[in-house]
Amino acid sequence: MKTIGLFPDFVENWYSKGFYPKVGFVSRKIFGNLPFSFGDVIYFILILLLFRWIWKHRIGFFKEWKANGLAILSWVSVFYFFFHLLWGMNYYRIPLHEKLQIEKEYSVAQLEAFVEKMIVKTNELQLQITKNDSVAVVIPYSDEEIYNLALEGYKKLPNDLKEFHYEVKSIKKSLFSYPLSYMGFGGYLNPFTNEAQVNYLKPKYTSPLTTCHEMAHQTGIGSESECNFIGFIAAAKNDDLYFQYSAYSFALRYGLRNLEKIEENSSNPFLAKINKGVLKNFEENDIFWNQYQTPINTFFEFFYDNFLKANQQKDGMEGYSKFVGLAIGYEDKGLGIRE
C-alpha cells in the first residue's frame, strides 16, 4: 500500500476517481438508511472481543509472547489492509492546492485581511439571525435536519470543486459521542462502512461545519486541511443562514488562532471588532471542550498526529488549521468564497 502511495497520479486516477467512489457509493447505499451507526456497533463488538481475548490469554501471556504477538500482528495487518483498500488510499492522492494551482502559503498581511473579511461576514450573519449583536446563535434544527440540509451545500460547490459532489446520504449521530468528546474529536468517518459520524454532544452551532467536513471525507478526501476547506465551502454556499454562520465563524476562529501562532496577542485588535454574540458562541465551544480536557485527550491527539504523519500527512494535527492557506489562496486567485 505504501509503495502505491509513491505514485499520486495513479492513486488519483485509479483509486480516488475510479475504485473508491464505487465502493463508497455501495457502502452508503447499504448502511445509509439504517437509523443507527452500524459501524459504531461493529467497533463496539470488536472492542468486546478484544477484551475477551486479552482476558482469555492473560495467564502466561508473556510466556507465549511469540504466538500472541503474531496473532495481534495478523489482525492489525488485516485491519490496516482493508482500511487502505476501502478508504485510506485517499491519503496519497494529488494535493488539492496542486490541482487548483493555488498557493497555500500566505503572509501576515494576507492572514489579517482574511480575518477582517471573516469578521465582517460572521458579524453580518449573527446579526441577521438574532437581530441583536449580543445574543449567541442557537440552531433550531434537529441533528437529522442538519444532515439533510448539508446536502444542499454540496449541490452548490463551484465548478472547479464539482468532483467532490456528494451522493447517497449516510450521516449518523455517533454512539461514541462521549468517548469522542474525551478524545477531542467532533466527528469521524468510519472507513469500513463509509458512515459519517458526528459528535452530537458538542455545541450545535458547530455541527453544520462538522457534518460538511465528514462528508468531504466520504467524497474521497483524506487530508484534514482539504476536508476543512471543502466543508467550509459547502457550508458557506448553503442557502441556510445557520450553515453560513457555522462556516464563517469556524474560519474566523482558525484565522485568529493562526495569528496567535505567529505572534502572541496579535489577535486582540481583531477580537474587539467581533460581535458579543459571536464571542459567546466561541466561549460556549471553549467551555464544552475544556470540560473534556484530560490525559486521554492528550494521548489521542498524540496518537492521531502520528497516524496522520505515517500516512503521508506531514502536518499531522496541524493540518486542520492549514485550510486557512487554501481559503486565502482560493480567494486570491479570484475563484471566490464569500457570497
TORNULO-978216 format. One record per atom (N, C-alpha, C, O, CB): residue in one letter; x, y, z. Coordinates in pm, whole numbers, plus 50000, padded with zeros to 5 digits. Atoms other than C-alpha are relative to their C-alpha. Glycine has a CB too. Example, Ala and Ser with C-alpha at 12.3 -4.5 7.8 and 13.67 -1.06 7.14 Angstrom:
BEGIN
A500894988150000A512304955050780A500905012050000A501945011850066A499015000350125S499184988149994S513674989450714S499235010950073S499745022050090S500415004649858
# end
This chain:
BEGIN
M500834988050000M500005000050000M500875012550000M500615022049925M499065000050122K499124988549991K502785024150093K500715002449867K500925013949828K501044998150111T499314998650129T504535017249762T499105006849898T499555015549824T500444986249948I500954993850091I501415026349566I499865014850031I499645023049942I498624993150008G500114986149958G501305058449769G501085009049943G500955021249948G500035000750149L498934992150062L504525069549598L499615004949861L500345012649799L501294991849992F500454996350134F502515073649276F498645007050009F497615000949979F499924987449907P501264992949979P499875100449347P499125001049877P497895001249889P500285013650050D500824999450123D498775102748982D499214987049983D498044987249944D500905002649876F500665013050009F497985065648984F498874999050103F497774994650071F501014988650020V501025000449894V496135068549317V498825008849962V497665004849976V500605004750135E501054990550037E494205098849193E499064994349895E497844994749912E500625013049948N500815004350114N493015083448869N499424986050014N498284983449974N500835000749875W500495013649990W492735046548950W499164997950125W498114991450120W501164990350001Y500685002749873Y491675047349315Y498985010850034Y497785007950042Y501024998850113S500884989449950S490235081349419S498895003849903S497825008049946S500815012250032K501034996850099K488355086949093K499444987649931K498544988649848K500585009449896G500445012350064G487875050648996G499394990050096G498174988650102G501144993649930F500455010849911F487665023049255F499235005250121F498145000250151F501184991950046Y500594995649874Y486845042649572Y498565005349986Y497715001450066Y500855010750060P501394995150009P483715061549451P498974988949989P497874990250043P499865009249880K500945011250013K482075028549359K499814992950135K498694989750173K500504989949894V500075006649869V482935012549696V499245008750099V498375003850172V501414997150054G500674990749909G481825043549888G498515000849973G497705001250065G500625013749990F501414999250039F478565045549693F499234987750050F498154989050108F499875001249846V500665012649957V477695009049764V499884999650152V498834995950205V500804987749949S500025000249853S478605012250134S498915009350053S498175005750145S501365004150057R501014990549952R476425043050177R498594995449965R497644998050039R500265013949940K501295005650036K473575025849993K499554989550101K498384988850138K500064993949859I500315011049908I473764996050229I499705005150140I498725000950203I501154990150005F500104996049859F474205014350559F499335013550022F498985016950135F501365000350060G500494986349985G472875049350489G498625001250061G498365010650137G499985006649869N501384999049951N469225042350568N499784994150138N498704995450195N499084993349903L500145005449864L469875024650896L499875011650099L500615021450087L501224990850038P500224988949907P468625046551185P501065001250109P500955009750198P498654998550065F498924999749902F471785039751386F501334997849928F501374994049811F499784989250112S498675001850059S475515038151327S500404985350005S500754980150111S501045008750073F499635014150007F476235002851210F501494998450030F501904988950096F499664994249861G498565000649977G479975009951212G500365000950147G501264993950193G500695011149925D499744998849857D479885020551577D499664987050072D500374982950164D499185011650060V500395012849939V478074988251667V501094989549976V501454981950066V498644995149944I498935009550033I480754967851487I501245002950083I501864993750136I500345000749849Y498854996449917Y483504987251666Y499804995350143Y500724990050206Y500245015249996F500295003949862F481794980651999F500174984950019F500754980450118F498575004150038I499865014649993I481604943251929I501474995949994I501914987250069I499224993249886L498585003250014L485254942251820L500785003350127L501684996050166L500605007649882I499344996349874I486324960452137I499714989650107I500604985850183I499545014050047L500375010549903L484414935052348L500784987149973L501274980750065L498484997249994L499265012150037L486034906352156L501485001350034L502134991750074L499824996949850L498594997749966L489454922052207L500244998150149L501194991450189L500425014149959F499875001649856F488944924452582F499834985350042F500514980450132F498985008950073R500225014249971R487624888852586R501264992049968R501654983250045R498794994649919W498775007150040W490744876852400W501135002650099W501874993550136W500435004149858I498964996449904I493054895752637I499784992650132I500724987350192I500035015350024W500325006849874W491254881452941W500294985049991W500814978950085W498535002450036K499815014350021K491374846452798K501484996249999K501844985250043K499344995649870H498575003050013H495144848552735H500845007150107H502065008150095H500485004049862R499274992249900R496024868553049R501044991750075R502104996750111R499025006150099I499065008749929I497694838753217I501024994549900I500674987949803I499254988350073G498935004750088G501024831453056G500095007849870G500655003049771G499804985649970F500004992050123F500574859452804F501435002349948F501705000649829F499325013650025F498634996750042F504274868752801F500844987449975F501834987949902F500675008750105K499335012650029K505374832452808K499784995949854K500664990749787K499524988950094E500365003150139E503574827852479E500085012549913E499265014549823E498574993949993W499954986950065W504704861952355W500124999049847W499605007549774W501165007950054K499825001050145K505674849552012K498664996949930K498315003449832K501054989049966A501295003750060A502314832951932A498985011350015A498245014449922A499464987150065N500944989049977N500334861352090N500355012249915N499475019049861N499995003850148G499554988750083G502434887351911G499624998249854G499195007749789G501505001850013L500365002950139L501854870451575L498505001249978L498055005949873L500484986049961A501464999050011A498114868351643A499585014749992A498755018449909A499314993150120I500314985650000I497964905851721I500425006349868I499685014049807I500695007150119L499484994350124L500124914551421L499154996149880L498935004349790L501454995449978S500825004550113S497964893851186S498695007749994S498245011649886S499724984950010W501264992649998W494774911251299W500225014749963W499415020649891W499354999050137V499684986150034V496394945751277V500255001249849V499835010949787V501245004950079S499704999950144S497634937250925S498724999449917S498585006649818S500914988449964V501275001150072V494154926850811V499225013150009V498685018049910V499154988350057F500694987349976F492634958150965F500605011049913F499875018649849F500095004050150Y499304989450074Y495274980550802Y499814998449850Y499685008349778Y501504999850034F500205002550143F494864963850462F498635004849955F498515012049856F500164985149969F501344996250040F491104968550450F499745014950021F498955021049948F498974991850077F500094985549980F491415003950590F500465007249873F499785016249824F500865004550121H499474993650121H493565013450289H499174996549877H498935005149792H501444995949978L500765004250117L491544993350039L498665007449990L498275011649881L499764985050005L501344994450001L488165007950141L499965015250006L498965021349967L499234994550113W499994985349993W489215044150203W501395006250009W501635016649948W499205004350119G498744993749960G492765050550327G500935004249887G501775013049908G500724991050087M499124996150110M494455052849985M499775014649959M500615020549892M499784990949880N500274986050031N492835087149954N501035009550064N501175020950022N498605003850047Y498944991949939Y495635099850180Y501105003349898Y501815013349913Y500614992750120Y498854998950090Y498025095849886Y499675006349865Y500495005949773Y500594986549978R500384994150127R496125113749610R500695013549978R501355018650069R498495001549992I499374987150032I497305145849438I499435010850093I498215011850105I499775003849850P500484989449911P497095175349685P499095009949926P499315013049809P501185007550062L500994991250062L494175198749619L500605013149951L500205018149846L498895003050099H499434987250043H496305230149601H500744998849868H500835008449791H500945005550107E499335002250129E498245214749313E498974999349887E499195004749779E500854987150004K501035001250103K495065206049123K499355013549969K499035016449854K498934989950044L500624986950018L493625240849177L501035010649958L500675021749919L499295004350127Q498904990950033Q497035256849113Q499925012850082Q499965024050030Q499995003449850I500034988549909I496815279249418I501114998650103I501554987550135I498625001250070E499004999849894E499355289349679E499314997450133E498245002850160E500765013550004K500605002249867K498685276150028K500795007050110K500375007050226K499924985150029E499254991849904E501355297350197E499515014449990E499075018849883E501544999049974Y500534986450000Y500415332650296Y500835008950093Y501535004050182Y498515000250041S499304990349916S501855364250451S499115004050117S497925000950119S500415012549917V500784995149886V500775380050779V498935009749951V497805009550000V500925007050105A500964990350054A499115407850579A498814993049936A497674997549953A500695009149897Q501095007550062Q497085382450381Q499104993650106Q497884993450092Q500564989249907L500785006249892L496035364650701L499155010450071L497985007950101L500944993150101E500764989349934E494975397450864E498825004449913E497735006949965E500925012050029A501094996250091A492925406650555A498914989350000A497724992549995A500555002149856F500955011149996F491295372150563F499165000750128F497944999150124F500744986549991V500714999149872V490405376050932V499005011549998V497885010250047V500995001850117E500914988650011E488905410250862E498744996349922E497634999849962E500715012049933K501135004250082K486695395350590K499094990450077K497864991450070K500494993349871M500795009649924M485615366950817M499235006750113M498115002650145M500914989150057I500704992649893I484735391351097I498775006849944I497685006050002I500955010450064V501124992850062V482545412150866V498864990349968V497704993049999V500465007249872K501045009550041K480705381750729K499354993250120K498134991650124K500594989449907T500555006749881T480325364251066T499105009450079T498035005450123T501134994950090N500824990049930N479035396151232N498685002249928N497635003049991N500775013350013E501224997850080E476555401650948E499014988650021E497814990950041E500355001349851L500885011649986L475185366450978L499434998950140L498244995850158L500764987249965Q500475000749861Q474985367051358Q498885010150023Q497885007050088Q501175002550098L501004989549982L473045399751348L498744997049920L497634999649966L500565013649959Q501155003550084Q470805387651066Q499164989050065Q497934989150053Q500484995449861I500715011249937I469905356251261I499335004150131I498175000850154I500964988450026T500494997149865T469485370451614T499335013750016T498585015950111T501134999150097K500504986249992K468605407151543K500585007650119K500125018650152K498485000050011N499364993649884N470835415351843N501464995750003N501754983850013N499264996250135D498585003650012D474635417051826D500594993850127D501744989550126D500805012149965S499515005649873S474945404752187S499444986250031S499734980650137S499675009350113V500665012849975V472925372552154V500704988949920V500954990449800V498505000749962A499375011450067A474565339252075A499034993349903A497824993249925A500514989750105V500825007150098V473315319851773V499654986150054V500534978950102V500734998949863V500475013349959V471225289051859V499324993849880V498334999149830V499035000850124I500585006650117I470465264951576I498734992650041I498764984650134I501024990249936P501295005949960P466785254251589P499734986349940P498654980749963P498895009149961Y500245012550071Y467215222451382Y500384987850085Y501214988650176Y500784999849870S499585012849943S467375186251492S501274995549928S501635001249825S498874989149987D498795005150064D470525166651410D499694994749860D500454997049766D500634988950085E500375005750130E468735148551126E499715011049898E500045009649781E498794990950015E500264988750091E467575181650979E501305006349952E501415010349836E499135010750071I498694994950038I471175193850981I500634991149894I501184996049795I500935001150123Y499405009550095Y472335162350800Y499345001249863Y500015000049760Y499884985650053N500714998750128N469645167050533N500355013349932N500565013849810N498484999050022L499684986950057L470365204150487L501435000549945L501705007849850L499835010850106A498604999950044A474085196950446A500134995949854A501065000349785A500834990650087L499965004450140L473335180250112L499865011649904L500425011349794L498914989849974E500264988650089E472175213549967E501275007949970E501445013049859E498965009150062G498754992750022G475575229750013G500904993049900G501574999549820G500735001850130Y499175007650094Y477335201949823Y499475001049857Y500244999549762Y500064985250042K500564998150134K474965207549530K500475013249940K500405015249818K498474999550005K499634986750047K476285243249510K501515002450001K501975013849995K499335010450085L498554998350007L480015236449510L500375006549866L499755003549764L500724986350017P499554993750125P481845257949250P500444989549898P500754978149935P501165009750028N499695009450107N482625241648916N501344993050017N501484981249986N499985007149867D498675006049986D486295236048998D500094990350117D501134984150138D501045010850016L500045009549889L485245215649303L498894989549980L498574982050072L499785007450132K501125008950026K482445195849138K500374985250012K499494976750031K499455002749862E499615014149986E484495163749154E499674994650138E499634982550159E501494998449972F500315004149864F483625163349524F498495000350026F498055002750138F500735009050101H501455000649984H479895160549460H499664988350094H500424978750107H499294998349862Y500385009849897Y478035140149720Y498744992649958Y497744998749919Y499775007050136E501155008550034E475685111149651E499704990250113E500624984750174E500264992449868V500505009749902V473625089549889V500455003550142V501595001050181V500474985849965K499694995549864K473465103450243K500204988250094K499424978750097K498885009050053S499755009649893S474995082850522S500725007450112S501945006550128S500854987749949I499474991649892I475465106150820I499264996350128I498034995950131I499835015349968K500615005249876K474865094451176K500525007450123K501635012550126K500284984950013K499534995949867K474995106251534K500854988550054K500394977150059K498805003450097S499135010749952S477935087051677S499544994850135S499255002550226S501445004950009L500325006349871L477095062351952L501145001850099L500984999750219L499704985049981F498814997949918F480585070152081F500265014850026F501415018950041F501224993749934S499804985649986S479985107452125S500705003950131S501505013350133S498675007149991Y499294997149875Y481105107152489Y501494996849989Y502315005350021Y499384991950117P498565002650021P484395089352411P500635009749901P501775014049922P500204985849951L499464990650097L484855111952108L500295013550065L501285020150031L499045001849883S499794987249930S484495142352335S501284999650082S502055009150082S498795003350091Y498775001449921Y487225129552567Y501244998649910Y502345002149951Y499894987850093M498895001450094M489365121652262M500285013249925M501325014749862M499694988949900G499814987150064G488875157152132G499525000649856G499945009449781G501435003650004F500465000650138F487045147851809F498545004249986F497695000250065F500194985949945G501364995850028G483955164351666G499264990249912G498044991249896G500015013549935G500605010050086G483345135051434G501084991749936G502274994249956G499115006649894Y499025008050073Y484995108851220Y499284992349890Y498064990949893Y500754990350095L500555008550104L484475087650910L500374985650030L501544982450052L500525004349860N499715014349987N484145050250953N500414995049861N499574994449771N498764991950056P499535003850133P486295037850661P499454986649951P499524983649832P501494999649998F500475013450037F484735003050666F498534999849957F498124991449878F500194990550117T501414999150038T481065013150638T499685013049927T498575014849877T499114998850124N500154986950066N481575048150492N498885008450061N498255016349992N499734998049851E500954991749927E479265063150755E500745011950059E501785010450122E499294991950112A499454988049937A480005099050857A499435000950141A498215001250159A499665012949917Q500424999849860Q479885100651236Q500185014150056Q501255020050042Q500804989650084V499944986649943V479085133551412V499794999250151V498864992650199V498945009449935N500124999149854N479605140251783N498835009350032N498945021550016N501335005350065Y501214992049980Y476105151851880Y500015007850131Y499095015650156Y498794991049997L499954993149871L477175164552224L500555014149991L500235022750074L500834992050097K499324987050009K479235194052108K499025011049962K497935008149913K501164999349899P500924988950032P477715228952058P499424998949860P500154996849763P500725013350016K500695002750127K475135226551782K500375010049891K500285006749773K498505000150021Y499684990450105Y476225258451605Y501214995649918Y501425000649807Y500255013850061T498855005250074T479385239451502T499654987849914T500444983949829T501114996450096S500355012650067S477505208751370S499905001049848S500324991749780S498724995150054P500054999450146P476795221251016P501384998849935P501554991749836P499365013049956L498655000750057L480515226450950L500604986150020L501194980549928L500915010650063T499465013449973T481495193551117T499374989749906T500074981049855T499744996050147T500695009350090T478875174950911T500585001149859T500864991049794T498485002949998C499454998050135C480175190350587C501454995249992C501874990349888C499935014949961H498625005049995H483755181750693H500034984849984H500804979649904H500685004150131E500015014650007E482935144950746E499474995149865E499894984749815E499144994250113M500485003350134M481015144250418M501135001249898M501194993549802M498825009149960A498854998450091A484175156750247A500894987650003A501404983449900A500835012550039H499275012649992H485965125750377H499304989249916H499964981149851H500134995350147Q500755010050076Q483185105050219Q500175001849849Q500034992149774Q498535000750036T499814997650144T483825121349880T501384995549953T501684995949834T499795014849967G498685005250039G487375107449889G501165009050033G502215008249970G500014997449855I498914991249957I489455133850065I500574994750130I499844992650226I499515014750018G499355004849879G491995121550318G500535011450085G500455010850208G501124990749964S499384988849929S493695154350411S499005007650086S497925011350039S500655009549900E500884992749910E492165171550714E499875014749958E498805020649971E500524999150144S500084986050044S493045206150578S499075001349881S498315011049871S501415005349964E500864999550118E491305198350249E498544997550037E497645003349978E500464989849896C501385002349953C488235184750432C499445012450068C498275015750051C499964988050097N500434987549940N488075216450637N499655010249892N498655017449902N501095005750093F500214990550110F488335236550315F498714996949924F497875005749905F501204999949904I501205003950074I485675217050121I498775001450089I497725006050044I500134985649946G501124998649907G483445215650430G499615014550020G498435017850027G500364993850135F500244985649986F483815253250472F499275005549877F498305012949891F501335007450021I500634995250123I482935259950107I498554995049992I497655002749961I500804995449877A501345005950009A479935236150117A499035006750098A497885009250063A500064984950028A500874993549902A478565252150435A499775014749966A498675019849984A500604998850141A500114985850036A479255287850316A499095002149880A498405012349872A501385005949971K500834998850120K477495281549982K498564995650024K497694997649939K500604991749889N501355004349967N474435266950155N499095012350014N499515022550068N499994991650130D500944988849987D471345289350135D499605002650145D499155013650178D498754997249917D500424998749860D470705283350504D500975008950078D502185006850074D499914986150066L499174990449927L471975311650725L500784993550114L501914997650143L499125011150057Y499315006649889Y472865288451013Y501224992349950Y502244991850018Y499044990550073F498855006750060F475135268350785F501085010149966F502275007849990F499584992349874Q499044989650034Q476775300050661Q500715005150127Q501925007250128Q499305011749928Y499414995349874Y477285311851019Y500994989950056Y502084993650102Y498905002850104S499115010649952S478805278451119S501315000249922S502384998349979S499334986249988A498814999850085A481205281150824A500905011950029A502105010350052A499605000149853Y499174988049986Y482355316950868Y500535001750142Y501655006550160Y499205012449962S499494999249863S482625315551247S501144990050020S502084992750094S498864997350103F498945010149996F484725283951204F501295005649938F502365004449997F499564987349925A498844994350067A487055301150956A500605011450081A501825013050087A499635004949860L499534988949917L487265331551183L500824994950118L501895000250147L498815008350050R499265005649886R488335310551483R501384995149959R502374997750028R499204988550064Y498715005050045Y491075293651284Y500925011449956Y502135010849977Y499824990249886G499194988550039G492235326851140G500605006950121G501785010450121G499165009949922L499504993949876L492535341751489L501054991150066L502064996050117L498835002450099R499065009549941R494285310351611R501345000349927R502404999749990R499424985749997N498764999650078N496815312151329N500775012950023N502005012950020N499704998449853L499324987449964L497545348651412L500754998450131L501885003150146L498995011650010E499365002149870E498295338251770E501244991249989E502204992950065E499004993750097K498825008650019K500695311551645K501185008049946K502345005049976K499674988549904I498944991550056I502625338151456I500555009450106I501765011050119I499475008149880E499584990749893E502695363051743E498935000550107E497765003350079E500275014249943E500945000149887E501075360852085E499335013650015E499975024150004E500724996350130N500844988149980N498255386052144N499755008049872N499155018749877N500625009050103S500214992750125S498255396351777S498534999749955S498135007449868S500894994349890S501425000650036S494585386351756S499145009750079S497985011950045S499494985950020N500794991349911N493485410652030N499305011649929N498135014249956N500895005550106P500684989050069P492795440351799P498794995449919P497845003049900P500975007249909F501115005350080F490525418151590F498854995450088F497684996650050F500494988349913L501055004649908L488645403751888L499055011450037L497865009250057L500624994150127A500804988349963A487445439051971A498965003349893A498015010749921A500905011950024K500914996950111K485655440351633K498884989549986K497964991249906K500785001049870I500965011050015I483675408151681I498785002350089I498925006350204I500674986550036N501244998449922N480035409551793N500044991550126N500604980550126N498784996249915K500015007249873K479475398852152K499294986449988K499664976750053K499325008550109G500715012550020G477035372352036G500884989249940G500784977549976G498795002249912V499055009350060V479745356251823V500984995250106V501294983350114V500755006649883L499055003649894L482165357052116L499364990650101L500044982150159L500515012750071K500705009149908K479525339952331K499974985949943K500104976150017K498575005050028N499945013150064N479375311652078N501404994050013N501544982050038N499605000949852F498635004749984F483175309152088F500244995050143F500894984850164F501015011249964E499845003949860E483055307752467E499254986950029E499754978350102E499485011250094E500785012449985E480345280852452E500824988049951E500834977550015E498675001049921N499185010650056N482655259852235N501194996850090N501514985250114N500485003949861D498845002049912D485665265152464D499614993050130D500314984050176D500665013550033I500465006149874I483685256052777I499734985149978I500104976850062I498715007150051F500305014150027F482485223752616F501274991749994F501384981750064F499224998749868W498805008150018W485925211352509W500894999950124W501584990150150W500785005049881N499164999549879N487655222652829N499544989950105N500364984750180N499985014150059Q500505009449899Q485405200453040Q500414985649970Q500354976950057Q498485000850009Y499565013450038Y486675170152847Y501534999149983Y502054989249934Y499304995849870Q498544999850015Q490345180052857Q500644991550111Q500664995550228Q500545014750005T499365009349907T492145150753024T501224993949932T501454996449813T499004988850045P498885007150067P495275129752962P499554991249884P500334988549793P500754991650101I500525008150111I493045108152738I500035008149871I500435003249766I498554995250030N500014991050116N492625137852504N501415001949947N501645001449826N499395013550038T498604997950039T496385144152502T500564987849930T501264988949829T500875003450124F499515012450060F497125107652426F499484998249858F500244995149767F499604988050086F500585002350133F494705105652132F500455010649900F500575007749781F498494999950009E499444989950090E495955138551989E501394995849953E501734997249835E500065013850071F498665004850034F499485124452001F499914988149903F500654987549805F500774995950128F500165011850084F498325091351850F499555003849859F500134999249761F498984990450064Y500544996550131Y496295107051569Y500985008649921Y501075007649799Y498665007350015D498984991850065D499035132351495D501024991049930D501384993449815D500715009250102N499015009150057N501505104051437N499384990749895N500054986849800N500654991750109F500695008150100F498925083251250F499915007549867F500175001849761F498584996150049L500084991950122L498405111651002L501375001349933L501485000249811L499445013850032K498654998550056K502145116650960K500474987149936K501194987249836K500985004450108A499635013050057A502585079450897A499294997349868A499714988749791A499704988950099N500765001750123N500025082350618N500155012149907N499205016749844N498524997650032Q499604989750095Q501785109750425Q499325013550023Q499265021749931Q499724995349861Q500554986949964Q500035138550606Q501005006750092Q500875006250215Q498574998750068K498834995549923K503225155950715K499675010450106K500425012050203K501015005749906D500364989849901D501415183650904D499344994150123D499195001050224D499085010249937G500655006349885G499695158851136G498765007750040G497975012049956G500964999150117M501174992849948M497105175551360M500015014749958M498955021049954M499964999050151E499914986050045E498375209551242E499275001849867E498935013049829E501475004349986G500664999250129G496765200950910G498625006450006G498185012549909G499884986449941Y501334994349987Y493365211651044Y500025015249974Y499135020649909Y499424997150139S499924985550015S494485248051056S500565004449866S500465016249830S500835005850111K499394996650129K496245246550719K498955003549895K499305008949790K500864988349951F501034996950098F492905250350542F499905015149977F499435019549872F498654994450044V500044985450014V493205287850602V500835004249878V500425013149803V500545007050128G499174997050117G496005288650344G499284996849870G499395004349773G501304992350007L500785003650119L493775270550093L498915010449974L498695014449860L499384985950017A501074990250015A490945295050159A500545013449948A499935019749862A499275002050134I499404987350044I493225325450117I500464998849855I500205007849774I501195003950091G499535001950136G494835311349802G498864998949901G498955003949788G500864987649993Y501175001850086Y491445302049658Y499375013449966Y499005016049852Y498984990850066E500614986950023E490075337249703E500955009449927E500535017149842E499575006350133D499024991350067D493285354549597D500114997049851D500465005749772D501364998550066K499975003850142K493125335349270K498755005349927K498645004349804K500104984649985G501204994550061G489745351749215G498884990049984G497904992749915G500335005749870L501025010450014L487745319849249L498805002950093L497674998950064L500604986150033G501094995249916G485735334549535G499484990150100G499304978350070G498905004349916I500585008049893I484395321549865I498745006550051I497705000250067I501014998050114R501114993049936R482145348050006R498805001049907R498925000649785R500435013950044E501244998850078E478545351649897E500015013249925E499065016249853E498754999050092
# end
